[in-house]
Amino acid sequence: MPLTYELLTADSHARRGRIHTERGSIETPVFMPVGTRGAVIHLDSRDYENLEIEVVLGNTYHLMLRPGAETIDAIGGLHEFTSWKGHMLTDSGGFQVMSLNDNVRVDDDGVTFTSIYDGSKLRFTPEDAVTTQEKLGADIQMALDVCPALPAPEADVIRAMERTHSWAARAKASHQRADQALFGIVQGGIDPALRVRSAEHLANLDFEGYGIGGLSVGESRVEMMPALNAALSQLPANRPRYLMGVGDPARIVDAIGAGVDMFDCVLPTRLARHGTVLTSHGRVNLRNAKHARDKGPLDPANPMSRDFSRAYMRHLFQMKEPTAARIATLHNLWFLLDLVAQARRAIEQQSYGSFRASIMEIWG
């Protein structure tokens, strides 16, 4: 197999593990920053190394349209293209196909959509998603799924789930690269029974790992957790579990406690670009006038930003200076990377319950 999961220790359902690939290893739980078009906005591979990032995501939808999967393949794949030696994961592009197009047409065979770049009509099937991601050359690729926005009628959720199951089997059959892992994606909305059914079906297809999609798309945390727990109950313990699109600290620590290993989200970088930073005391909006003469750092524990005062950062944001977004992006990513590092240590020390409680005091 191109990827294996090693469980090192557990504290109740929380797992401290290690993913092994041909490229190396990934310590879990892990947070994976999103580099939509081949880079995390404002950063490059040198920053990834300074932050000690282990996995960066690439967005298949955007990369297949610009510069094109064939171009990236000709240069040597995403690692060569981006000058990044660490791990990479590419999503299937399905979420963007559906979220960025008002007139997208989904049928049992695939998706017809319009390019946001030139308006051309395009067809995308589960097999296309696999071959495109094989050309992109990430270490992990995701099968094409259907992700309904919540809330949605039960019939729509079931139809999306059943198409996801059919497409997962087709992805599995068409996948060729022996050095690239393929993950299936669990769907089923917030209905625990549907989540059980979906996870059981995908587990029987025997993927190298499993994404849990269609959560954190409008439902509350109270609604999310029963659906997540139901999915996890049916996924094999010897494969990594990836909760897609979750970057809120409270949801992350809840999900780790339930047994999730991998996370990604645009939240920390998007907040950073709009002047909000994540700190050990909660969110801080640097545009607020109260920071105009504040000499204190964003967070004294954060090495990416502690040399800069809140007053200085507010000034940079007020002046629309790009440096502000870069510093805040480094700050927010370090915060979440440190959060999962703390979670790993807490699991090792059998103190995850108290660690979770301390995070919830601030973020719950």
N, C-alpha and C positions, 0 to 999 in steps of 0.2 A: 504494500500500500504506500502511496506517496505521503501519507500523513498518519501518525498514530498519536494516541492520547495516553499519558501516564498519570495516574492518580497518585499524588505524593502523600496527601493526608486530607482528612475531612473533619469538620466540626459541625455535627448534625448534617444538614443537607449541603452546607457550604463546602466547596471543593477547592483545594489547592493542588494544581496540576501542572503539567508540562506537555506542550504539543511538540512533537518531533517531525521535522520535514527534511527533505534533502538539502535545504538551505541552512538548517540549524534547528534551534529550539525557541519556543515561545513560552514564557512564564504566564500561568493563568491563576486567577482572573486577569484579563487584559482589556485595556481600553485602546481602541484603534481610531486614530484621527482620520478624517475624510479629506482626501485630495481629489476633489471632483474631476478636474480636467488635467490631472497629472501632477498637481502640487496642492498641498494645503495652502490656502490663500495667505499671502504675505511671507511664506516660509519656503525653504528648499531642503535638500537632503542633508546639508550640513547642520541645519537646525534640528532635523530629526535625530541626528547623532547626539547633539548636545542635550536634547530632551530624553535620550535613551528610549526612543520609540521602538517598539518591536514589530508592529504591523501598520501599514498605511493602506487605506482604501483608494481604489480608483473607480470612477463611475463609467460603466460600460456604455450607457446611452450617449454621454457627451464625447467619450473618446472614440467611439466608432463613427461619429459624425465629423469630429474635428480632433486630431488630424486624419483619423481613419485607422482602423485596426491593421490594414495592410501596410501602411506607412510605419506604424510602431513595430510591426513584425519585421519589416525590412531592416530596421535599425538594430534589432536584437531583442525586442520585447520591452516591457515597461521598465524593468530594472536598468537596462542599458540606456533607455530613452530618458529616464529621470535621474540617472546617476545615483541610484539608491540600492545598496547591497542588502538591506533588510528585507523582511517579508512584505509581500503585497497580497491583497485580496481584492478581487473585482466583483461588484454586484452584477446582477443579471441585466440591469437596465429597465426591468419591467415597471418598477415604481415610477420612474421618471417618464416612461412612455405614457403612463396613465395620468400622472399628475400634471404634466406639462402640455397636454393636448385636450382641447375641449371637445373635439370630434373624433376621438380615438374609437376604433371599432375592434372589439374583442370577440373572437369566435373560437370554436373548439380547436382549430388548427393553429391559431396564433393571433397576432395583433397587427392592425393597419393603423399607421399614425403619420403625422406631418412633422418634418424636421423643423425645429425652432430656429435653425440657422438659415435655411434657404427656401423653406416652404415646400420642399419636395415630398411626395407621398412615398412611404416606405412600408415594407412588410417585414415582420419579425416573428420568427417561430422559435420554439424551444431548441431546435437544432441550430438555428442561427445564433442564438445566445451562447451555445456551447462553442461553436467554431470561432465566433468572434473573440470570446475570452481565451480560447487556446492561442489565437494569434497575439492577443495582448500579453499573454505569458505570465500572469500572476501565479503565485504559489497556490492560491485557493480561488476557485470560481464558484458562483452560486447558480443554481438552476433557475430558469425563468418561472415566475409565479404570478398569480393574480391577487392583488392586495386591495380589497374593497375598503373605501373610507368608512369610518364608523361615526355615528350609528348607520346601519344599513338593514334593509329587510332581510329576514332569515333566508328567504329563497335566494337572494343575491349572495349572501355569505356562503351558502351551500354550493351554489354554482361556481363561485370563485375557488372554493376548496377543491371541488371535484376536478375542475380544469387544472389546478395546481398539481393534483395527484397524477393526472394523465400526462402533463407536461414533464413532471419529474421523471417518470419512467422513460419518456422519449429522450430526455437529457442524458440519463444514465446510459441508454443504449448507444447514443451518438458520441459520447465522450471518449477521446482517444489518447490524450497526453498522459503518459505514465508518471510524469514528474509533477503533475498538477492535481490537487485534490478537488473533488466536486462535492458540494454540500446541497442537500435538499432543504426545502423551506416548509415549515408547518404553518398552516392557515386555520381558519375556523372562528374568526371574530372573538367575541368575549364569552361564547358559550363553552363551558368546560367539556360538555359531552362531545361537541364537534372537535375541540382541540385533542381530546383523547383519540377520537377516530382518525384525525389527520396524522397525529404523531405515530400512532400504531401502523398506519398504512405506509408512511415514509420509512419507518424503522425496518419494515419488511423489505424495502428496496435496498437496504444495506449501503448507505452513503458513508463517506469518510467522516462526515460531520453534519450537523443539523442547525439550520437557522430557524428562528421562531419569528415570523413576520406578522404584519398586520396588528401589532400592538403599539401603544404610544402614538396612536393616530387620531386622538380625540377623546378616548375613554379616560375615566379617572383611574388613579392608582388602585383604588378599592376594586374597581371592575377588572383591572388588568391582572392582578395577582392570582385569582382563582383560575383564570384561563391559562396563565403561565404555568402554574403548578400542575394543572391537568396535562398540559403538553409534556412537561418534564417527566411526569410519572411514567410515560410510555417510551421515552427515548433511552437508548442504550447507555449504560454508565461508562462504557469504554470508548465513547466518542465525544468530541467537544460539542457544547451547546452554545449557540450564538444568538443573543437577543438583539434583534436588528433595530437600529434607529433610536436607541435609548441613551441619553447623556445627562439626565437629571440625577444629582447625587443620591436623592432618596430612592428613586427607582433602581439605581444601580446597586445600592447596598441591600435593598429588598430582594432583588433578583439574584445576587450572589448568595444570599442566605437560602434561596430556593434551589440553588444548584447550577446557575448559569456561569459560563466560563469566559465569554467574549462579548464585547459591546462596541458599538460605533455610534457616532452622532455628529451632526453639524452644529449642535447647540453651542458648545464652548467657543467655537471660532466665530459663529454668527453673533453671539452676544458681544464678543470682544470687538468686533467691527462697529458695533453700535454703542460702545462705551460702557458696557457692563462687565464687571469682573467677578469671578468666583473666589471667595476667601474663606478662611476658617471661621468667620463670623456670619457667613451668608453672602448674598449678592450685594454688590456695591455699584451704584450708578454714578460713574465719574462725571457725568454732565451736571450733576446736582450742584447748585451754587454754594452749598455748605463746604465743598472741597476747595474753594477758590484760594484759601490761604492755609490749607492743611499740609503741614510739613511731613506728615507721617507717610510710610510706604503703603502700597496697596495691601500687602500682607507681609509681615517681617519674615515669615517662614519660606517665602517663595523666592528662590534664587534668580528667577527670570526677570523680576521686577523690583526687588527690594531697594535697588539703588535710586529709584525714581519716586518723587513725592506725588501724592494725590493732586496737589496743586499744579504741578508740572504736567501730569497726565491730563487733567481737566483742560488746561490751556491748549495742549496739543489737539485734543478733540474739538475744542471750540474753534480752533484755527483750521480744522480739517487736515491736519498734518498726518500723512500716511504712517509716520513713525508710531503714532499713538496706537493704531490698530495692530501693528506688528508686535509691539511690546505687550499689549493686552492679549493677543493671540498666544504668544509664548507663555504668558502668565496662566491663562485659563487651561491650556493643554497640560502644563506642568501640574496644576491643581488636580485634574482628573487622573492623570498618570500616577500621581502620589496617592490619591484616594484608593486606587486598586492595589497599589503596593502596600498600603496600610492594611487593606483587607487580606492580602496574602499573608502578612505577618500575623494578623489576628487569628486566622485559621490555623496557622502553624502553632500558635501559642494556646489554642483551644479557648480563645476569648472573643469569638466573633459576636456573640450576643451582646456583650457590653460595648464592643466597637460599634455595632449597628445602632445601639441606643444613643451613643454619643453623637453620631451623625444625625440621627433623627431629631435630637434636641434642637439642632440648627436648621435642618433642611426638611424635616417632616411637616 
